[in-house]
Amino acid sequence: MLSTPGGHRAPLLHHRVDGPDDAPVLILGPSLGTSLGVWDAQTAALARHHRVVRWDLPGHGGTPAAVLPDTAPGATTVAALAALVLGLADHLGAERFGYAGISLGGAVGAHLAVHHPERVTGLAVVCSSARFGEPAAWRERAALVRAEGTAPLAETAAARWFTPGFASTRTAGRLLADLRAADPDGYAACCDALAAYDLREALGRISAPTLVVAGRADPATPPAHARELADAIPAAGLLELAGASHLAPAERPQAVLTALLGHFGAPADDGSRHAQGMAVRRAVLGDAHVDRAVARTTALTADFQDYITRCAWGEIWTRPGLDRRTRSCITLTALVAHGHLEELALHVRAALRNGLTPEDIGEVLLHSAVYCGVPAANAAFATAQRVLAEDTAS
């Protein structure tokens, strides 16, 4: 919540912040029906060089519909959503920020760039539009959701959001679950915002450097919508992605990440790599272990500590191609293969932090027995059993 001049508490969007506190702020806005998790594939890499702020729409993810002053039919506008984002930026002390948004999240960013140009340093509009079709269709959808919830929409959303080959993936299923979990009042209010949205006549007022990204297979905001944006926004760049539908950051994560890094800048200095590496190292290994390692640093080991923090943790563990859970599985197997049992114990604990269960760890070690040898796996099981017993006891 925010304090207003009158002493009242203004609502605050649910959000997550990743990256160094002193890095340039980059706000990421979600699409209608999704949560801030729609940006999961890009966050770690972007957070190497930016203070990444992801937020949930009203009624989505962790933001209650009640964050809006009025969810009655027709009451919500994109301007109202943009005001909530500005309130969040103020709360975080972000006077100026870059902004990237998908669909409705992109519309919020475009509105901010038009009406608050002094706040927006750069803009990326992903699978979005200056006008999202006829207002009547959005009002009908809002009425349907208010009456029946989002379940009817979830039955057909995959065809609107994903290409056929992607619709059955785990990522697609997670995003569809976000839609099913959305609060009907909040979702309907966002539909009302889209119904009233038309920024076509104001696009020429956007002065922030702008990148427009489109999915060539997007039926919701087809590439023609992206071209209209890029043609009207001064000096805007345009990227059309083959093999991507409406949620391109989920379906083509590396291509979208590369585009965003190129647009918003990605300084690769050693200091930023070390800072991000230290943050990830602490998240995976735990503060206690890292504090002990740092405290034991000597003139002999200082360069090595810097090296593993920058390279192993700041460059490899932060890459977006694999999640931390998968990286833990790979690390456990490599350590079993080489018989590094002390390091294995450390990474068994790390695997638990990264979401593996004891049963998952057992499967990894059993698999390693085939490829690394039974004696190696036997020693690894003994080490893991000791660590898991200590974890249970504590």
N, C-alpha and C positions, 0 to 999 in steps of 0.2 A: 504493500500500500504506500501511497505517496501523501505527503502533507501538502495541502493547498493553502493559498494565502488566507483563506477564511478559517483555517484551522481544521477543516474536514479532511478525511482520509480518502484520497482518490484511488481507484482500483489499479492494480498492477497485473500485467500479463504474466502468466507462467513462462519461465525462460530458463535457459542454461547458458553458462558462460565458459568458454574454453580458451586457453591461450594466455600469454603473458599479460599482466595487468597494464604494462606500459606500452603495449603494442597498439597500432592503429585499430580502431573498432570496425568490425564488419558485421552488420546485422543481416540475418538470413530469415526470410519470410516463407511460410509454408503455403501449400495449395489447399483449397477448400476440401474438407474431408480427411485431411492428413494431420499428423502432429509434427513437432519439430524433428522427429526421427526421420523424416523424408530427406534430411540433409546428412544423415549419419555417414554416408560414404565419403563425403568431402570434408567433414569437420576436422579430423585429426591433422590432415595436411594443411588446411587453411589456418589452423590454430598454431602452426609453427611460426607464422609471421604476423598474425592478426589476433586481436581479442575478439573471438567469434561469439556473437550473441544470437541464439536461436529462440524463437518464441512460438507459442501456441495461439491459434485463433480462439475467440470466445466459443465455449462449448466443445473445444477440441483439446485432446491431450490433458494437460494439467490446468488449463484456464477455464474457470466456470463461466457459464453463459451470463451470470449476474455481473460480470465485469462491465457489461454494457448497461448504460442507464435505462434503456428501454428496448425490449426485444419484441414489442408488438409489431404486427405486419407493417412493413414499409418504414419503420422508424430508423433502421440502421443504414449507414452510408459508408463508403470507403473512407471518407473524410474522418468519420468517427473512429474507424480502425486505425487510421494513420495517427490520430491524436493519442491513441493508446500506445502506439510505438514510440512516439515522441516522449510520452510520459516515462516509458521504460528507459529510453536513452538518457533522459534527465536524471532518473533515479541512479543510473550507472555512471553518471558524470561524463557522458559522451556528448560533448558539444557538437562535434562533427564526426561523421561516420560514412563508411561505404555501405551500400545496401544491395543485396541480391534477393530476388523473390520469385517464386513459382506461381503462375496463374493469378489467383486473388492476391497472394503475397507480392507478386510483381506489380499488380495494380496499386497496392499500397505504396510501394517504392516509387512508382511513377508519380503518384499524387504528391508524395513528399518532395520529389525533385521539382515539381511544378510550383508548389505552394510554399515550400520551405527550402529554397535553393541554397541558403546559407548553411544548412545543416548537412547536405549530402555531398560528399567528396567524389563519389563514383557510383554508378548504377548498373546493375545487370538485371534484365527482365527476361525471365525464362518461361517459355511456353505460356505466354500471356497475351494480352490484347488491350487495345484502347477502348473497346466496347465488346462485351461478351454476348452478342446476339440480341434477340428481341427480349425486352423486359418481361413480356407476358409469360415466356417459358420459365424464367426464374421465379416469378411469383407463383406459378403453378407448382413448381418443385417445392417452394417454401411451404405452400399449403399442404402438399402431400406429406412432407416430413413432419409438420406440426400435427397432422392427423394420425400418421402411421409410423413415425420414427424413420430412421435411416435404413432399416433393413431392406425395403424395396429397392433402394438405390444401390445397395451393396451387391445385389444380384446381377446388375448390369455394369457396374463400375469398371470391372476388369477390361471390358471391351473399349471403354473410353480412355482408360489410363495407360494400358500396356499393349505392346504388340503381342500377337498370339503366342509366340515362343517364350515370352517372359511371364505370361500371366499365371503360370503354375509354379513359379519359384517361391522360395521362402520369403524373399523380400516383398514380393507382390502380396503374399498372404498377410504379412505383417501390416502393410499399408491398408489393405482392405479391412483388417481388424480395427484399425484406427477409425475408419469410416463407420463401422458398425457400432463402435463405442461412443461416437459423437453425440452430444446432447442435442435433441431435436430443436429446442428453442435457439441455441447458439448457431446451429447449422442453418436453420431457416433464416435467422437474422443476417447471416453472411450471404445467403441467396438474395435477400432484399438489397444488400449493398451492391451486389453484382448487377441486379436489375436496374438500379439507378445510375450506374457508372457509365460515363461517356467522356473520355479525355481527349477525343480526337482533335478538337479545335485548340487545345492547349499544349499539344506535344512540342510545338516549336519553341515553347518557353523553357524547355529543359536544357540547362547549361552544363550539368555534370557530364563527364565522359561516360558514355553509355554503350553497353553491349546488349544486343538482343539475341537470344538463343531460341531456336525452334526445333521441334521434332518433326521430321518429314512425314511420319505416320500418325501425327496427332489429329484426331477428329474433333477434339474439343476446341482447340485454338490452332487451326491449320497454319501452315507456313505463310499463307497470304496475310494473316493477322500480324505475323512478325515482320513481314516486309513493309506493311503499313506503318508500323512503329518505327522501323529503321529509316524509312524514307522521310518521315516527318520530324524525327528528333535530329537536331543538328549534329553532323559528324558521327552518328551512331554506327557501330559495327554490327554485322549480322553473321550468325553462324547457324547453319541448318545441319542437323545431325541425322544421318541415315540410321535406320534401325531403332528409332526412338519414337515413342508416342508422347502422351501428355506429361508423364512424370519422368522426364529425361534424366534428372539427377540420380534417380534410382536405376533406370534402365541402361544408361550410358555414363556411369559414374566417373570414369577416368577422363572421358572427353569433356564433360562439364567441368571437372576439377581443373584440367589443363587450361580451359578457356578462362575460368575465374582467376587462376593464378596469373595468367598473362594480363588480364584486364586490371586487376587490383594491385598487382605487383607482388613479388615474392623475393625480397632480399635474402640472399643465402649466406649471410655473414656468420662467422663461427659463434659469435655471441648469441644470436637468436637460436642457432641449432643447440647450443649448450643449454640455454634456458628451457627450450621445449623438451630436450632430452632429459633434463633433470626432473621436469614435471612428470613425464611418462615413467621414468625410472622409479620415482616415488610411488606412483599409482600402481605399478605392477609389483614391485618388490617390497613396498611398505616403507614408511618413514623411519622406523627403527633401524632397519638394515642399512638404509642409505646414510642415515646419520652416523652409524658406526663406521661405515666405509670412509666417509668424509673425515671423521675424527682421526682415523688411522693414517690419513694421507701424509706422506713425507716428501721430501725433496726428490727421493728416488721414484716414488709412485705417482707423483702429481700429474705428470704428462700422460701416464696410462689412464688415470681416473678421468682426465679431460677427454682423452681419446674415446673411451667406451661411452661416456655420456654423450658426446657429440655424434659419434658414428653409429654405435649400436642402438642407442636409445633415441637420439635426435634425428637420425636419418632412416634407419630400418624399421624400428618399432612404430614410428609415426606414419609410415607409408599407408595409403588408403586401400591398397589392393587386398590385404588380408586383415581380418579383425583380430583383436588381441587373443581371443579364445583359440583361433587357429594357429596363431604364432606360438602360443604356449604348447600346443600339441607337437609342433615341429621341433621346438626347443627341447622338450622332454626326450623325444626320440634321438636327437643328435647327441644329447648328453649321455643317454644310455649307450649309444654306439661307441662312444669314446671312453666310457667308464668313469666319467667325472661325477662321482657320487656326491661330493660336497656341494657342487654346483647344482646337481639334480635335486637335492633336498631344498635348496633355495627356490628352485623353479617349480617344485611341487606346491609350495606355499603360494607362489605367484599364480600358478594355474587356478588355484581355488579363488584367488582375487579376480581372475579373469573370467570366471563363470563356469569352470569345469567342476563337476561333482567328483567325489571319490570314485564312483563307478566309471566315470569318463576317464579318469586317470588310469584306472585299472585296464580299461580297454586299450589305451595308448601303449601301456607297458606290455600287454599281451601281444599286440600287433608288432611291437619292436622285437619280441622274442624270435619272430620268424625271420626278420631281416638283420637283426643285430647279434643274434645268438642267444641261446638259452642261458649260459652262465652270466652274460651281461644283464639279461632281463631278471635273472634270479637275484642278483645284487641290487638291481633297481627296485624290485618289489620290496625287498627288505628295507631299503632306504625310505621308500614311499610309505610303507606301513608304519615305520617309526614316526615320520613327520605327521601323518594323519592322526596317529594316536596322540601325539603331543598337541595337535590342533584341537582335538576333541576334549582333551583334558583341560585345556586352557579356556 
